[in-house]
């Protein structure tokens, strides 16, 4: 989740520890960012500000005021996935609507942001005004470590995420969207059909599973999620017929084919449905 452009907003008026300010409408780039504190803690231990690091839960949807898209359309919920996100209060890290909308919000507070398209993230269709409900779980001066996503995806705890584990994990957390198999390809740097702790770039704790040592991996290739990929899992110099990934992806459907020369394992993922896997024997 990456979210750019700068706006000027007065800091939220906070008083009596962390009393809720009145709803605000803030002009920026010809649009309006609206901010409302929904809940605040009895005591404000820390406030969000530029340079701080936050751990947050959030839900997002198309706002009722949006002239594009279907008002009320659900987009994402970290509460549904059980995975809060860690963010930096920095325009390079999150959308300007979040940077300025969260300015001055207390740790433990919930805030509603109505973010116009000029201050928000890309949407499909483009130009939607989005509503975010954000709970600030923690505010810190130093980077925070979010939930250990690697441990959750590595269901059998062997220190490696297989294609099956990857698919099962995204079936549970991806809000019905197709499984992003191209992401698995990018993470599997040495193309051995698994993503280990050292390859994994998401939240994974501070130390690998006991006894794990780094593999001899090549440099990470550039991200290119938009193009289908065919990758040789056996490494450079091996015959492509020994093991291949092939992916097909669009907005509503993804398909992964793993071909070992004897049989094909096919995993298909469609928006709103559980992934389906089948095996096809090849005629010799």
C-alpha atoms as a printed R data frame, in Angstrom:
    type eleno elety resid chain resno       x       y       z
1   ATOM     1    CA   UNK     A     1   0.000   0.000   0.000
2   ATOM     2    CA   UNK     A     2   1.731   3.278  -1.185
3   ATOM     3    CA   UNK     A     3   0.043   6.460  -1.230
4   ATOM     4    CA   UNK     A     4   1.645  11.939  -3.286
5   ATOM     5    CA   UNK     A     5   1.336  15.906  -3.662
6   ATOM     6    CA   UNK     A     6   1.537  18.416  -0.858
7   ATOM     7    CA   UNK     A     7  -1.271  20.377   0.801
8   ATOM     8    CA   UNK     A     8  -1.328  23.013   3.506
9   ATOM     9    CA   UNK     A     9  -3.514  22.270   6.509
10  ATOM    10    CA   UNK     A    10  -3.637  23.858   9.938
11  ATOM    11    CA   UNK     A    11  -2.781  21.313  12.634
12  ATOM    12    CA   UNK     A    12  -5.823  19.795  14.333
13  ATOM    13    CA   UNK     A    13  -6.735  21.803  17.428
14  ATOM    14    CA   UNK     A    14  -6.073  19.540  20.393
15  ATOM    15    CA   UNK     A    15  -6.801  20.465  23.982
16  ATOM    16    CA   UNK     A    16  -7.459  18.955  27.409
17  ATOM    17    CA   UNK     A    17  -5.066  16.078  26.745
18  ATOM    18    CA   UNK     A    18  -6.748  14.965  23.548
19  ATOM    19    CA   UNK     A    19 -10.212  16.459  23.297
20  ATOM    20    CA   UNK     A    20 -11.942  15.939  19.970
21  ATOM    21    CA   UNK     A    21 -11.722  18.907  17.628
22  ATOM    22    CA   UNK     A    22 -14.701  19.955  15.585
23  ATOM    23    CA   UNK     A    23 -14.913  18.491  12.072
24  ATOM    24    CA   UNK     A    24 -12.716  20.416   9.646
25  ATOM    25    CA   UNK     A    25 -12.834  21.092   5.930
26  ATOM    26    CA   UNK     A    26  -9.425  21.957   4.570
27  ATOM    27    CA   UNK     A    27  -8.817  23.337   1.079
28  ATOM    28    CA   UNK     A    28  -5.977  21.927  -0.980
29  ATOM    29    CA   UNK     A    29  -5.310  21.681  -4.699
30  ATOM    30    CA   UNK     A    30  -8.851  22.882  -5.364
31  ATOM    31    CA   UNK     A    31 -10.375  20.085  -3.277
32  ATOM    32    CA   UNK     A    32 -11.479  19.537   0.312
33  ATOM    33    CA   UNK     A    33  -9.965  17.218   2.885
34  ATOM    34    CA   UNK     A    34 -12.432  16.649   5.713
35  ATOM    35    CA   UNK     A    35 -11.241  15.440   9.108
36  ATOM    36    CA   UNK     A    36 -13.298  14.323  12.101
37  ATOM    37    CA   UNK     A    37 -12.121  12.687  15.335
38  ATOM    38    CA   UNK     A    38 -14.559   9.868  16.153
39  ATOM    39    CA   UNK     A    39 -13.040   8.668  19.440
40  ATOM    40    CA   UNK     A    40 -10.189   9.843  21.628
41  ATOM    41    CA   UNK     A    41  -8.428   8.304  24.632
42  ATOM    42    CA   UNK     A    42  -8.912   9.628  28.162
43  ATOM    43    CA   UNK     A    43  -5.287  10.736  28.121
44  ATOM    44    CA   UNK     A    44  -3.160  11.641  25.115
45  ATOM    45    CA   UNK     A    45   0.228   9.924  25.532
46  ATOM    46    CA   UNK     A    46   1.582  10.832  22.094
47  ATOM    47    CA   UNK     A    47   0.470  12.700  18.967
48  ATOM    48    CA   UNK     A    48   1.065  11.943  15.315
49  ATOM    49    CA   UNK     A    49   3.230  14.492  13.505
50  ATOM    50    CA   UNK     A    50   5.672  14.696  10.618
51  ATOM    51    CA   UNK     A    51   8.584  12.334  11.189
52  ATOM    52    CA   UNK     A    52   6.683  10.058  13.590
53  ATOM    53    CA   UNK     A    53   5.935   6.380  12.980
54  ATOM    54    CA   UNK     A    54   2.425   4.977  13.427
55  ATOM    55    CA   UNK     A    55   0.793   1.562  13.697
56  ATOM    56    CA   UNK     A    56  -2.796   1.815  12.456
57  ATOM    57    CA   UNK     A    57  -5.903  -0.119  11.595
58  ATOM    58    CA   UNK     A    58  -7.989   1.342   8.787
59  ATOM    59    CA   UNK     A    59 -11.031   0.755   6.631
60  ATOM    60    CA   UNK     A    60 -11.642   2.449   3.298
61  ATOM    61    CA   UNK     A    61 -14.616   2.906   1.006
62  ATOM    62    CA   UNK     A    62 -15.894   5.203  -1.728
63  ATOM    63    CA   UNK     A    63 -17.430   8.180   0.063
64  ATOM    64    CA   UNK     A    64 -21.090   9.114  -0.386
65  ATOM    65    CA   UNK     A    65 -19.954  12.479  -1.754
66  ATOM    66    CA   UNK     A    66 -17.938  10.935  -4.579
67  ATOM    67    CA   UNK     A    67 -19.138  11.799  -8.082
68  ATOM    68    CA   UNK     A    68 -17.140   8.871  -9.485
69  ATOM    69    CA   UNK     A    69 -17.651   5.206  -8.677
70  ATOM    70    CA   UNK     A    70 -20.407   3.715  -6.530
71  ATOM    71    CA   UNK     A    71 -20.810   5.470  -3.146
72  ATOM    72    CA   UNK     A    72 -20.265   3.098  -0.244
73  ATOM    73    CA   UNK     A    73 -18.180   0.628  -2.234
74  ATOM    74    CA   UNK     A    74 -15.858  -1.197   0.177
75  ATOM    75    CA   UNK     A    75 -12.128  -1.134  -0.619
76  ATOM    76    CA   UNK     A    76 -10.062  -2.536   2.235
77  ATOM    77    CA   UNK     A    77 -10.089  -3.316   5.947
78  ATOM    78    CA   UNK     A    78  -7.055  -4.210   8.031
79  ATOM    79    CA   UNK     A    79  -9.447  -5.289  10.771
80  ATOM    80    CA   UNK     A    80 -10.841  -7.924   8.457
81  ATOM    81    CA   UNK     A    81  -7.356  -9.236   7.732
82  ATOM    82    CA   UNK     A    82  -6.154  -8.796  11.318
83  ATOM    83    CA   UNK     A    83  -3.018  -7.052  10.035
84  ATOM    84    CA   UNK     A    84  -2.566  -3.404  11.090
85  ATOM    85    CA   UNK     A    85   0.001  -1.493   9.043
86  ATOM    86    CA   UNK     A    86   3.018   0.505  10.136
87  ATOM    87    CA   UNK     A    87   3.461   3.865   8.380
88  ATOM    88    CA   UNK     A    88   5.811   6.818   8.490
89  ATOM    89    CA   UNK     A    89   4.315  10.305   8.696
90  ATOM    90    CA   UNK     A    90   6.099  11.302   5.512
91  ATOM    91    CA   UNK     A    91   4.662  12.386   2.119
92  ATOM    92    CA   UNK     A    92   7.007   9.873   0.492
93  ATOM    93    CA   UNK     A    93   5.365   7.047   2.434
94  ATOM    94    CA   UNK     A    94   1.642   7.805   2.547
95  ATOM    95    CA   UNK     A    95  -0.843   9.979   0.674
96  ATOM    96    CA   UNK     A    96  -0.959  13.678   1.611
97  ATOM    97    CA   UNK     A    97  -4.530  13.257   2.817
98  ATOM    98    CA   UNK     A    98  -3.215  10.924   5.522
99  ATOM    99    CA   UNK     A    99  -0.120  12.971   6.361
100 ATOM   100    CA   UNK     A   100  -2.089  16.125   7.095
101 ATOM   101    CA   UNK     A   101  -5.308  14.464   8.204
102 ATOM   102    CA   UNK     A   102  -3.507  12.518  10.929
103 ATOM   103    CA   UNK     A   103  -1.411  15.491  12.078
104 ATOM   104    CA   UNK     A   104  -1.998  16.002  15.822
105 ATOM   105    CA   UNK     A   105  -4.165  12.885  16.272
106 ATOM   106    CA   UNK     A   106  -3.570  11.090  19.585
107 ATOM   107    CA   UNK     A   107  -2.380   7.554  20.058
108 ATOM   108    CA   UNK     A   108  -5.519   5.516  20.727
109 ATOM   109    CA   UNK     A   109  -7.827   7.835  18.767
110 ATOM   110    CA   UNK     A   110 -10.076   7.021  15.815
111 ATOM   111    CA   UNK     A   111 -10.408   9.517  12.989
112 ATOM   112    CA   UNK     A   112 -12.470   9.755   9.816
113 ATOM   113    CA   UNK     A   113 -10.840  11.271   6.736
114 ATOM   114    CA   UNK     A   114 -12.741  12.188   3.576
115 ATOM   115    CA   UNK     A   115  -9.986  12.427   0.984
116 ATOM   116    CA   UNK     A   116 -10.540  13.943  -2.482
117 ATOM   117    CA   UNK     A   117  -8.796  12.362  -5.473
118 ATOM   118    CA   UNK     A   118  -6.144  15.089  -5.730
119 ATOM   119    CA   UNK     A   119  -4.934  14.223  -2.230
120 ATOM   120    CA   UNK     A   120  -5.533  10.490  -2.314
121 ATOM   121    CA   UNK     A   121  -4.477   7.209  -3.835
122 ATOM   122    CA   UNK     A   122  -5.131   5.860  -7.339
123 ATOM   123    CA   UNK     A   123  -8.608   4.356  -7.681
124 ATOM   124    CA   UNK     A   124 -10.461   2.291 -10.249
125 ATOM   125    CA   UNK     A   125 -12.246   4.069 -11.799
126 ATOM   126    CA   UNK     A   126  -9.970   7.094 -11.322
127 ATOM   127    CA   UNK     A   127 -11.128  10.207  -9.482
128 ATOM   128    CA   UNK     A   128 -12.998   8.746  -6.499
129 ATOM   129    CA   UNK     A   129 -13.344  10.537  -3.182
130 ATOM   130    CA   UNK     A   130 -12.512   8.014  -0.468
131 ATOM   131    CA   UNK     A   131 -13.543   7.705   3.161
132 ATOM   132    CA   UNK     A   132 -11.057   6.273   5.643
133 ATOM   133    CA   UNK     A   133 -11.732   5.305   9.241
134 ATOM   134    CA   UNK     A   134  -8.348   5.079  10.938
135 ATOM   135    CA   UNK     A   135  -7.466   3.940  14.457
136 ATOM   136    CA   UNK     A   136  -4.029   5.049  15.641
137 ATOM   137    CA   UNK     A   137  -2.795   2.124  17.713
138 ATOM   138    CA   UNK     A   138   0.701   3.396  18.419
139 ATOM   139    CA   UNK     A   139   2.831   6.513  17.854
140 ATOM   140    CA   UNK     A   140   6.619   6.243  18.004
141 ATOM   141    CA   UNK     A   141   9.772   8.243  17.349
142 ATOM   142    CA   UNK     A   142  11.385   5.171  15.783
143 ATOM   143    CA   UNK     A   143  10.194   2.761  13.074
144 ATOM   144    CA   UNK     A   144   7.629   0.220  14.222
145 ATOM   145    CA   UNK     A   145   7.498  -3.430  13.305
146 ATOM   146    CA   UNK     A   146   4.032  -4.429  12.153
147 ATOM   147    CA   UNK     A   147   2.540  -7.920  12.534
148 ATOM   148    CA   UNK     A   148   4.822 -10.782  11.517
149 ATOM   149    CA   UNK     A   149   3.217 -11.447   8.132
150 ATOM   150    CA   UNK     A   150   5.845 -14.018   7.207
151 ATOM   151    CA   UNK     A   151   4.997 -16.177  10.218
152 ATOM   152    CA   UNK     A   152   1.292 -16.008   9.407
153 ATOM   153    CA   UNK     A   153   1.827 -16.977   5.770
154 ATOM   154    CA   UNK     A   154   4.294 -19.759   6.652
155 ATOM   155    CA   UNK     A   155   1.534 -22.046   7.905
156 ATOM   156    CA   UNK     A   156   3.720 -25.078   8.631
157 ATOM   157    CA   UNK     A   157   6.453 -23.008  10.264
158 ATOM   158    CA   UNK     A   158   9.293 -24.461   8.190
159 ATOM   159    CA   UNK     A   159  10.759 -21.047   7.322
160 ATOM   160    CA   UNK     A   160   9.606 -21.140   3.680
161 ATOM   161    CA   UNK     A   161   6.392 -19.899   2.076
162 ATOM   162    CA   UNK     A   162   5.210 -22.276  -0.641
163 ATOM   163    CA   UNK     A   163   2.859 -21.359  -3.478
164 ATOM   164    CA   UNK     A   164   0.035 -23.152  -1.641
165 ATOM   165    CA   UNK     A   165   0.719 -21.215   1.586
166 ATOM   166    CA   UNK     A   166   0.919 -17.956  -0.362
167 ATOM   167    CA   UNK     A   167  -2.418 -18.654  -2.066
168 ATOM   168    CA   UNK     A   168  -4.113 -19.664   1.196
169 ATOM   169    CA   UNK     A   169  -2.813 -16.552   2.966
170 ATOM   170    CA   UNK     A   170  -4.148 -14.208   0.282
171 ATOM   171    CA   UNK     A   171  -7.456 -16.054   0.148
172 ATOM   172    CA   UNK     A   172  -7.888 -14.976   3.785
173 ATOM   173    CA   UNK     A   173  -6.578 -11.402   3.689
174 ATOM   174    CA   UNK     A   174  -7.063 -10.012   0.178
175 ATOM   175    CA   UNK     A   175 -10.691  -8.849   0.476
176 ATOM   176    CA   UNK     A   176 -11.819 -11.126  -2.348
177 ATOM   177    CA   UNK     A   177  -9.305  -9.757  -4.849
178 ATOM   178    CA   UNK     A   178  -7.350 -12.156  -7.087
179 ATOM   179    CA   UNK     A   179  -4.139 -13.594  -5.651
180 ATOM   180    CA   UNK     A   180  -1.127 -11.495  -6.799
181 ATOM   181    CA   UNK     A   181   1.056 -14.319  -8.096
182 ATOM   182    CA   UNK     A   182   3.494 -11.839  -9.698
183 ATOM   183    CA   UNK     A   183   4.343 -10.745  -6.150
184 ATOM   184    CA   UNK     A   184   5.355 -14.317  -5.301
185 ATOM   185    CA   UNK     A   185   7.644 -14.324  -8.352
186 ATOM   186    CA   UNK     A   186   9.363 -11.102  -7.283
187 ATOM   187    CA   UNK     A   187   9.863 -12.320  -3.720
188 ATOM   188    CA   UNK     A   188  11.207 -15.721  -4.849
189 ATOM   189    CA   UNK     A   189  14.536 -14.206  -5.874
190 ATOM   190    CA   UNK     A   190  16.460 -17.447  -6.401
191 ATOM   191    CA   UNK     A   191  13.475 -19.059  -8.150
192 ATOM   192    CA   UNK     A   192  13.411 -22.223  -6.068
193 ATOM   193    CA   UNK     A   193   9.611 -22.313  -5.774
194 ATOM   194    CA   UNK     A   194   9.670 -21.000  -2.177
195 ATOM   195    CA   UNK     A   195  10.000 -17.608  -0.484
196 ATOM   196    CA   UNK     A   196  12.217 -17.886   2.581
197 ATOM   197    CA   UNK     A   197  12.648 -15.433   5.458
198 ATOM   198    CA   UNK     A   198  15.662 -13.751   3.868
199 ATOM   199    CA   UNK     A   199  13.898 -13.172   0.538
200 ATOM   200    CA   UNK     A   200  10.656 -11.914   2.098
201 ATOM   201    CA   UNK     A   201  10.398  -8.094   2.038
202 ATOM   202    CA   UNK     A   202   7.277  -7.676   4.185
203 ATOM   203    CA   UNK     A   203   6.979  -7.536   8.002
204 ATOM   204    CA   UNK     A   204   8.784 -10.588   9.363
205 ATOM   205    CA   UNK     A   205  10.164  -9.831  12.815
206 ATOM   206    CA   UNK     A   206  13.786  -9.188  13.639
207 ATOM   207    CA   UNK     A   207  15.269 -12.672  13.346
208 ATOM   208    CA   UNK     A   208  14.789 -15.694  11.060
209 ATOM   209    CA   UNK     A   209  13.318 -18.969  12.294
210 ATOM   210    CA   UNK     A   210  15.767 -20.904  14.439
211 ATOM   211    CA   UNK     A   211  18.576 -22.511  12.478
212 ATOM   212    CA   UNK     A   212  17.840 -20.778   9.163
213 ATOM   213    CA   UNK     A   213  20.793 -19.527   7.154
214 ATOM   214    CA   UNK     A   214  20.664 -17.195   4.132
215 ATOM   215    CA   UNK     A   215  20.642 -18.825   0.706
216 ATOM   216    CA   UNK     A   216  22.951 -17.762  -2.070
217 ATOM   217    CA   UNK     A   217  20.478 -15.511  -3.874
218 ATOM   218    CA   UNK     A   218  20.994 -13.313  -6.936
219 ATOM   219    CA   UNK     A   219  20.137  -9.580  -6.839
220 ATOM   220    CA   UNK     A   220  16.428  -8.850  -6.589
221 ATOM   221    CA   UNK     A   221  14.930  -8.130 -10.046
222 ATOM   222    CA   UNK     A   222  12.991  -4.891 -10.619
223 ATOM   223    CA   UNK     A   223   9.282  -5.027  -9.775
224 ATOM   224    CA   UNK     A   224   7.018  -5.394 -12.777
225 ATOM   225    CA   UNK     A   225   3.634  -6.592 -11.619
226 ATOM   226    CA   UNK     A   226   1.864  -5.664 -14.840
227 ATOM   227    CA   UNK     A   227   3.594  -8.177 -17.103
228 ATOM   228    CA   UNK     A   228   3.116 -11.948 -17.164
229 ATOM   229    CA   UNK     A   229   6.222 -13.835 -16.070
230 ATOM   230    CA   UNK     A   230   7.866 -17.093 -17.073
231 ATOM   231    CA   UNK     A   231  10.582 -18.025 -14.594
232 ATOM   232    CA   UNK     A   232  12.824 -21.083 -14.484
233 ATOM   233    CA   UNK     A   233  12.670 -22.455 -10.940
234 ATOM   234    CA   UNK     A   234  15.766 -24.625 -11.338
235 ATOM   235    CA   UNK     A   235  18.117 -21.662 -11.732
236 ATOM   236    CA   UNK     A   236  20.260 -20.285 -14.517
237 ATOM   237    CA   UNK     A   237  21.534 -22.949 -16.916
238 ATOM   238    CA   UNK     A   238  18.775 -25.469 -16.195
239 ATOM   239    CA   UNK     A   239  16.345 -26.556 -18.881
240 ATOM   240    CA   UNK     A   240  13.166 -24.399 -18.863
241 ATOM   241    CA   UNK     A   241  11.134 -27.587 -19.281
242 ATOM   242    CA   UNK     A   242  12.230 -28.803 -15.845
243 ATOM   243    CA   UNK     A   243  10.137 -26.270 -13.936
244 ATOM   244    CA   UNK     A   244   8.387 -23.114 -15.074
245 ATOM   245    CA   UNK     A   245   6.106 -20.496 -13.613
246 ATOM   246    CA   UNK     A   246   3.711 -18.837 -15.999
247 ATOM   247    CA   UNK     A   247   1.314 -16.146 -14.767
248 ATOM   248    CA   UNK     A   248  -1.609 -14.350 -16.295
249 ATOM   249    CA   UNK     A   249  -3.040 -11.382 -14.408
250 ATOM   250    CA   UNK     A   250  -5.693  -8.731 -14.779
251 ATOM   251    CA   UNK     A   251  -7.859  -6.796 -12.343
252 ATOM   252    CA   UNK     A   252 -10.373  -9.570 -11.710
253 ATOM   253    CA   UNK     A   253  -8.538 -12.817 -12.328
254 ATOM   254    CA   UNK     A   254  -5.072 -14.353 -11.971
255 ATOM   255    CA   UNK     A   255  -3.706 -17.682 -13.079
256 ATOM   256    CA   UNK     A   256  -0.503 -19.493 -12.114
257 ATOM   257    CA   UNK     A   257   0.809 -22.527 -13.993
258 ATOM   258    CA   UNK     A   258   3.711 -24.575 -12.603
259 ATOM   259    CA   UNK     A   259   5.084 -26.992 -15.199
260 ATOM   260    CA   UNK     A   260   7.692 -29.575 -14.187
261 ATOM   261    CA   UNK     A   261   7.719 -31.326 -17.558
262 ATOM   262    CA   UNK     A   262   5.575 -34.224 -16.352
263 ATOM   263    CA   UNK     A   263   2.503 -32.443 -15.050
264 ATOM   264    CA   UNK     A   264   1.084 -28.964 -14.725
265 ATOM   265    CA   UNK     A   265  -0.257 -27.527 -11.490
266 ATOM   266    CA   UNK     A   266  -2.751 -24.762 -12.268
267 ATOM   267    CA   UNK     A   267  -4.016 -22.323  -9.649
268 ATOM   268    CA   UNK     A   268  -6.740 -19.886 -10.710
269 ATOM   269    CA   UNK     A   269  -7.929 -17.000  -8.569
270 ATOM   270    CA   UNK     A   270 -10.973 -14.893  -9.368
271 ATOM   271    CA   UNK     A   271 -12.294 -11.823  -7.562
272 ATOM   272    CA   UNK     A   272 -14.645 -12.806  -4.742
273 ATOM   273    CA   UNK     A   273 -13.895 -16.555  -4.975
274 ATOM   274    CA   UNK     A   274 -11.542 -18.987  -3.275
275 ATOM   275    CA   UNK     A   275  -8.566 -20.003  -5.401
276 ATOM   276    CA   UNK     A   276  -8.996 -23.309  -7.222
277 ATOM   277    CA   UNK     A   277  -6.114 -25.699  -7.928
278 ATOM   278    CA   UNK     A   278  -5.957 -28.626 -10.335
279 ATOM   279    CA   UNK     A   279  -3.260 -30.878 -11.774
280 ATOM   280    CA   UNK     A   280  -3.007 -31.943 -15.395
281 ATOM   281    CA   UNK     A   281  -0.816 -34.870 -16.455
282 ATOM   282    CA   UNK     A   282   1.115 -34.297 -19.664
283 ATOM   283    CA   UNK     A   283   1.074 -36.859 -22.444
284 ATOM   284    CA   UNK     A   284   4.522 -38.393 -22.923
